[in-house]
Amino acid sequence: MLAVANHAVMGVALGLAFALILTWTPFFRVRDLINTDPKMTMAGFVGTVVLMFGIGAALTGAILMMEDA
């Protein structure tokens, strides 16, 4: 169980880095798409990306551990 948690934490860290790159790089224009409530929209976007990466990494870690057993 600890190994799956480690994979999830690594996925969350990668997801946060990816979301920050997307939101702070002017090339992707993510900040230009936000019109109504910028703080809530940005928090929702970053939270969604972080959860997506974290859950994906945890599931991948679980599958790799089951494959090794």
N, C-alpha and C positions, 0 to 999 in steps of 0.2 A: 504494500500500500504506500510505503514511503517513496518508492521509486516512481509511482504514478504521480504522487504529489510533486516530486522533483521535476518531472516532465511538465506538469501543469504550470509550475512557477517559471520554468524556462520559457514556456509559451506565452505567459502573461508578460514577461519582460520583453520578449521579441515583439509581441503585439503592441506594447506601449511605445517601443522605439519606432515601429512602422507607422503607427498613428501620429506620433509627433513629427516624423519626417513628412508625412502627407499634409499635415495641417500647417507646418511652418515653412514649407518650401513653396515659393510663389508660383513655380512652374505648374503645379497641380491645381491651383486656384480653388482649393476647398474653402478657404475663408471668404471668397467672393460669392459662394453659393448660399451663404447664411444670411437671411434677411430678417426674420422675425425676432427670435430670442437667441442671440449668439451664444450666450453662456450655456444654456440648456441644450442647444443643438450640438455644440462642440462636445459637451460632456456625454451626450448620448452617442455621438459618433465614436469618440475615443473608447467609451465603455463597451460598445458593440464590437469594435475591432479587437480590444483586449480580451473580451470573453470568447470571441471566435477563435483566436489564436490559442488561448489557454485550454479550452475544451478540446480543440483539435490535437494539441500536443499531448494532453492527458490520454485521449483515446488511442493515439498512435503509440504512446508508451505502453499502454495496457496490451495492445495487440502485439507489440514486439516482445513483451515479457511472456505472453502466452505462447508465442512462437518458439521462444528459447526453452520453455519447459517441456 
